[in-house]
């Protein structure tokens, strides 16, 4: 299936979903990914997962998903209940310096730097972040912990969750970390852990992270020449942009594309990709200030893009969330 065919399919799919399930208690999350992985590049589409996430908190049961297939019900129940003390299905999330603190980030960095360097090698960990003001604080805290445990920290700076997953895999990092609370308000933040295959970290390793956070054991500090380094790795983000461009099968010349970047991580990536493919690209919500991420913008406020597409005569529109692992599509009529 080509990228163009897939985009067409997604537009129709999303339209049909909203037409059928318009109830306010449901939201549709579309994750475009390789295999079962939720964090790989949105434009590298091998399969599509559609999760109907029940808005109410708590334990999930099959009764909440009686209109979808049994295998999907079972997966939703598993995802809803596979939550530790700190890490849920989307990582460790909370309001910055309340539910999730700089101290938590430092300790996560300490554990990961030690864990992946236990066999005497110098561990390599790549980090990305979204545009929230607190993302910089959490980045520095993670780096402090990582290098103190003897690992090297590679910084992709402001970038998307799929890009961190892609680079963690192709550049053979021990693991990746994304600092983001996705579609949540600016005052929330989160830490997503990604393994060396570009997939969500396994629950066994996350359980060990939580034990360390609870003080059940200590890890040693690195000393002298064994202390880790910090490496600027913006080149990884640039290569990810090149990878997305390489997926284009046809030219977009003559097509006007509207993008809503939610004042988030896609603001310096998405336009470059569509411009390179020949599109006339119009962008809204691409001026992040640390406080305006997802604020009446992006995939959780699709009405802004719908209006913009119609008013500007665009052929298609795409709205991302804060870390660009979610994308909704709008056709030329604003549907």
KOLDRENLUM-937802 format. One line per field, with one value per residue (C-alpha): residue in three letters; residue number from 1; x, y, z. Coordinates in Angstrom, 2 decimals. Layout:
REM residues N
resn c(ala,...) $
resi c(NUM,...) $
u c(X,...) $
v c(Y,...) $
w c(Z,...) $
//
This chain:
REM residues 335
resn c(unk,unk,unk,unk,unk,unk,unk,unk,unk,unk,unk,unk,unk,unk,unk,unk,unk,unk,unk,unk,unk,unk,unk,unk,unk,unk,unk,unk,unk,unk,unk,unk,unk,unk,unk,unk,unk,unk,unk,unk,unk,unk,unk,unk,unk,unk,unk,unk,unk,unk,unk,unk,unk,unk,unk,unk,unk,unk,unk,unk,unk,unk,unk,unk,unk,unk,unk,unk,unk,unk,unk,unk,unk,unk,unk,unk,unk,unk,unk,unk,unk,unk,unk,unk,unk,unk,unk,unk,unk,unk,unk,unk,unk,unk,unk,unk,unk,unk,unk,unk,unk,unk,unk,unk,unk,unk,unk,unk,unk,unk,unk,unk,unk,unk,unk,unk,unk,unk,unk,unk,unk,unk,unk,unk,unk,unk,unk,unk,unk,unk,unk,unk,unk,unk,unk,unk,unk,unk,unk,unk,unk,unk,unk,unk,unk,unk,unk,unk,unk,unk,unk,unk,unk,unk,unk,unk,unk,unk,unk,unk,unk,unk,unk,unk,unk,unk,unk,unk,unk,unk,unk,unk,unk,unk,unk,unk,unk,unk,unk,unk,unk,unk,unk,unk,unk,unk,unk,unk,unk,unk,unk,unk,unk,unk,unk,unk,unk,unk,unk,unk,unk,unk,unk,unk,unk,unk,unk,unk,unk,unk,unk,unk,unk,unk,unk,unk,unk,unk,unk,unk,unk,unk,unk,unk,unk,unk,unk,unk,unk,unk,unk,unk,unk,unk,unk,unk,unk,unk,unk,unk,unk,unk,unk,unk,unk,unk,unk,unk,unk,unk,unk,unk,unk,unk,unk,unk,unk,unk,unk,unk,unk,unk,unk,unk,unk,unk,unk,unk,unk,unk,unk,unk,unk,unk,unk,unk,unk,unk,unk,unk,unk,unk,unk,unk,unk,unk,unk,unk,unk,unk,unk,unk,unk,unk,unk,unk,unk,unk,unk,unk,unk,unk,unk,unk,unk,unk,unk,unk,unk,unk,unk,unk,unk,unk,unk,unk,unk,unk,unk,unk,unk,unk,unk,unk,unk,unk,unk,unk,unk,unk,unk,unk,unk,unk,unk) $
resi c(1,2,3,4,5,6,7,8,9,10,11,12,13,14,15,16,17,18,19,20,21,22,23,24,25,26,27,28,29,30,31,32,33,34,35,36,37,38,39,40,41,42,43,44,45,46,47,48,49,50,51,52,53,54,55,56,57,58,59,60,61,62,63,64,65,66,67,68,69,70,71,72,73,74,75,76,77,78,79,80,81,82,83,84,85,86,87,88,89,90,91,92,93,94,95,96,97,98,99,100,101,102,103,104,105,106,107,108,109,110,111,112,113,114,115,116,117,118,119,120,121,122,123,124,125,126,127,128,129,130,131,132,133,134,135,136,137,138,139,140,141,142,143,144,145,146,147,148,149,150,151,152,153,154,155,156,157,158,159,160,161,162,163,164,165,166,167,168,169,170,171,172,173,174,175,176,177,178,179,180,181,182,183,184,185,186,187,188,189,190,191,192,193,194,195,196,197,198,199,200,201,202,203,204,205,206,207,208,209,210,211,212,213,214,215,216,217,218,219,220,221,222,223,224,225,226,227,228,229,230,231,232,233,234,235,236,237,238,239,240,241,242,243,244,245,246,247,248,249,250,251,252,253,254,255,256,257,258,259,260,261,262,263,264,265,266,267,268,269,270,271,272,273,274,275,276,277,278,279,280,281,282,283,284,285,286,287,288,289,290,291,292,293,294,295,296,297,298,299,300,301,302,303,304,305,306,307,308,309,310,311,312,313,314,315,316,317,318,319,320,321,322,323,324,325,326,327,328,329,330,331,332,333,334,335) $
u c(0.00,1.45,1.55,-1.09,-3.42,-2.91,-3.70,-6.88,-7.82,-7.23,-9.36,-12.26,-11.71,-11.63,-14.71,-16.66,-15.61,-16.80,-20.04,-20.70,-19.32,-20.00,-20.64,-18.69,-17.53,-15.39,-12.36,-10.58,-6.84,-5.24,-1.72,0.13,3.01,5.19,3.93,2.64,4.82,3.06,6.07,7.48,7.13,3.60,4.45,6.07,2.82,2.75,-0.44,-3.11,-4.36,-7.58,-8.20,-11.47,-10.27,-13.00,-12.77,-13.53,-10.51,-10.02,-9.99,-11.12,-13.58,-14.84,-18.32,-16.97,-16.01,-18.97,-19.26,-15.76,-14.26,-13.32,-9.55,-9.56,-11.57,-8.97,-6.12,-7.88,-8.44,-4.77,-3.59,-5.92,-4.82,-1.06,-0.21,2.47,2.81,4.46,4.38,1.12,0.50,1.94,4.90,5.32,2.99,1.93,1.84,5.40,7.01,3.89,3.10,6.33,9.34,12.87,14.07,12.07,13.72,17.21,16.60,15.23,18.38,20.54,18.87,18.95,22.58,23.57,21.23,22.46,26.09,26.16,28.24,31.10,30.23,29.53,25.74,24.24,20.84,19.06,16.65,14.01,11.54,8.50,8.04,6.71,8.63,9.23,10.66,13.99,14.09,13.35,15.91,18.69,17.65,17.66,21.05,22.49,21.41,22.53,26.07,26.45,25.87,28.49,26.35,26.46,23.37,22.58,20.24,17.89,16.35,12.79,11.58,8.74,8.18,8.31,11.69,13.20,11.90,13.30,16.75,16.94,16.48,18.52,21.45,21.49,21.03,20.50,17.27,15.47,13.60,10.88,9.87,6.25,2.72,1.38,-1.98,-2.14,-1.89,1.50,1.71,1.69,4.65,5.76,8.70,8.27,10.84,11.67,13.86,16.66,14.23,12.20,9.38,7.77,9.98,9.11,7.20,9.99,12.49,9.92,9.19,12.89,12.83,9.92,11.73,14.68,12.37,10.97,14.47,14.51,18.13,20.98,23.11,26.77,28.10,30.64,34.03,36.88,37.03,33.93,31.59,29.41,29.30,26.54,26.44,24.41,22.46,20.27,21.64,19.42,16.32,17.51,18.05,14.55,13.19,15.12,13.64,10.08,10.77,12.10,8.72,7.00,5.97,4.39,5.01,2.71,3.24,0.02,-1.47,-2.09,-1.57,-2.60,-0.82,-1.78,1.35,-0.33,2.60,4.36,7.19,6.16,6.51,10.06,9.61,6.24,6.48,9.97,8.70,5.73,7.74,10.37,7.65,6.51,3.39,2.29,2.28,0.27,0.85,-1.02,-0.05,3.67,4.95,5.59,6.37,6.48,2.97,0.75,1.25,-2.14,-3.91,-6.99,-4.77,-3.78,-5.51,-7.61,-9.07,-9.59,-12.20,-9.46,-7.89,-11.30,-12.08,-8.61,-8.72,-12.06,-11.22,-7.88,-8.99,-6.62,-6.77,-6.06,-5.11,-3.23,-3.41,-0.80,-0.77,2.03,4.59,3.24,2.50,-1.14,-2.45,-5.97,-6.81,-9.25,-10.44,-10.99,-14.53,-13.36,-14.63) $
v c(0.00,3.39,6.37,8.11,5.12,4.85,8.54,8.17,5.07,6.85,9.84,7.56,5.43,8.35,9.92,6.68,6.28,9.73,9.21,5.97,6.81,10.46,10.04,12.44,9.68,8.10,9.41,7.87,7.42,6.42,5.06,4.45,2.10,-0.82,-4.19,-3.89,-0.92,2.28,4.60,4.11,6.69,7.73,7.95,4.52,2.64,-1.13,-1.43,0.70,0.30,1.94,2.08,3.23,4.45,4.74,8.14,6.92,6.10,2.75,-0.91,-1.73,-4.52,-6.03,-4.56,-1.11,-2.34,-4.55,-2.94,-3.98,-7.39,-9.78,-9.77,-5.96,-6.07,-8.36,-6.09,-3.01,-4.75,-5.80,-2.28,-0.70,-2.96,-3.13,-0.13,0.02,2.39,5.10,3.96,3.53,2.60,5.95,6.12,8.03,11.03,13.74,17.44,18.74,18.82,17.38,13.92,13.79,15.62,16.45,14.00,11.20,12.03,12.02,8.61,7.16,8.37,6.86,3.49,3.33,4.45,1.72,-0.98,-0.84,-0.58,-3.51,-5.71,-3.25,-1.45,2.26,2.50,4.90,6.50,8.89,11.54,13.71,16.21,18.23,21.99,22.19,24.51,21.67,19.39,21.19,20.63,16.93,16.61,18.04,15.88,12.71,13.58,14.20,10.75,9.00,10.38,9.94,6.22,6.09,6.17,8.65,10.80,11.78,14.77,15.10,18.20,19.12,16.24,13.76,10.47,8.47,10.03,8.90,5.37,5.35,6.62,4.29,1.39,2.33,3.79,0.84,2.75,0.78,2.66,5.89,8.37,10.78,13.62,14.47,14.26,13.92,15.72,16.86,20.54,22.26,21.86,18.06,16.09,12.51,10.17,7.45,4.65,3.00,-0.07,-0.54,-1.97,1.24,-0.36,0.40,-0.73,-4.18,-4.39,-6.32,-3.51,-0.90,-2.90,-2.67,1.09,1.38,-0.68,1.69,4.71,3.19,2.79,-1.01,-1.04,1.32,1.63,2.71,6.01,6.16,7.70,9.39,8.49,6.28,9.25,9.63,12.37,14.45,14.49,16.82,14.57,16.92,15.07,12.15,14.31,15.53,11.97,11.07,13.91,12.46,9.05,10.41,12.19,8.93,7.29,9.59,7.64,10.49,14.21,16.52,19.29,21.19,20.02,22.41,20.77,22.32,21.33,21.95,21.34,21.95,24.21,20.93,18.72,18.54,22.27,22.01,18.67,18.34,21.34,20.35,16.94,18.19,21.03,18.55,16.44,19.45,20.50,24.04,23.79,26.07,25.75,26.85,26.56,26.37,28.99,27.16,29.25,26.48,27.21,26.93,23.27,21.67,24.88,24.92,23.34,20.05,16.71,17.21,20.44,19.41,22.13,24.74,22.79,22.02,25.71,26.59,23.96,25.22,28.93,28.51,26.04,23.29,19.80,18.00,18.76,16.94,17.71,16.36,16.17,17.50,14.79,13.86,10.21,10.97,12.41,13.18,13.94,16.44,16.38,19.42,19.87,19.95,16.48) $
w c(0.00,-0.97,1.37,-0.78,-0.65,3.10,3.70,1.62,3.61,6.91,5.94,5.07,8.14,10.56,8.95,9.28,12.91,13.89,12.02,13.91,17.36,18.01,21.72,23.92,26.24,23.53,21.78,18.85,18.96,15.70,15.98,12.75,13.30,12.34,13.60,17.20,18.10,19.15,18.88,15.36,12.58,11.66,7.96,7.84,7.85,8.04,10.07,11.72,15.23,16.32,20.02,21.49,24.88,27.46,29.12,32.65,34.82,36.51,35.56,32.03,31.34,28.13,28.74,27.88,24.40,23.49,20.04,18.91,18.16,20.97,20.18,20.34,23.57,25.11,24.03,25.43,28.76,28.87,28.10,30.61,33.45,32.73,34.88,37.57,40.49,38.38,34.75,32.86,29.25,28.11,30.47,33.73,33.59,35.99,36.60,36.47,39.93,41.53,40.20,38.19,39.62,38.53,41.18,39.54,36.21,37.74,39.32,36.07,34.35,37.10,36.75,32.95,32.75,35.18,33.84,30.26,31.28,33.71,31.40,31.37,28.14,27.76,27.41,24.86,25.48,23.11,24.40,22.74,24.15,23.20,23.60,27.17,29.48,31.94,29.23,29.49,33.25,32.85,30.05,32.21,35.17,33.07,31.60,35.05,36.17,32.99,32.93,36.70,36.13,33.39,30.23,27.35,26.69,23.08,22.77,19.80,21.43,20.39,18.26,17.93,19.74,16.47,15.63,18.93,18.34,14.80,15.81,18.83,16.43,13.38,15.35,17.76,21.00,24.19,24.75,24.03,26.20,25.10,27.39,26.66,27.97,24.43,24.10,27.75,28.84,29.14,32.93,32.64,31.41,31.01,30.46,27.83,27.74,24.41,23.97,21.46,18.90,18.86,20.82,24.14,27.03,28.37,31.62,33.35,32.92,33.91,37.07,37.97,37.37,39.79,42.42,42.19,42.45,45.65,47.12,47.09,45.93,45.06,41.95,41.91,40.66,37.86,38.66,36.82,33.12,33.48,33.95,30.89,28.25,26.70,22.89,20.66,18.28,16.27,13.24,14.26,13.92,10.52,9.30,10.47,8.32,5.39,6.11,6.02,2.74,1.27,1.89,-0.58,-3.68,-5.66,-5.88,-3.93,-6.47,-7.04,-3.73,-0.85,2.53,5.84,9.03,12.66,14.72,18.11,19.05,19.77,18.62,14.95,14.38,12.96,11.17,9.44,7.11,5.98,4.90,2.87,1.35,0.18,-1.45,-3.49,-1.59,-0.92,2.86,5.15,8.88,11.98,15.64,14.93,17.36,20.63,23.70,26.30,27.54,24.45,23.46,22.68,23.72,21.47,18.85,17.29,17.06,20.19,18.76,15.15,14.58,14.09,11.23,9.71,9.48,8.18,5.41,4.08,4.33,2.54,-0.13,1.00,-0.46,2.81,6.39,9.13,12.85,15.27,19.03,21.23,20.48,17.02,17.71,16.90,13.66,12.45,8.82,7.29,3.68,1.45,2.81,6.41,7.23) $
//
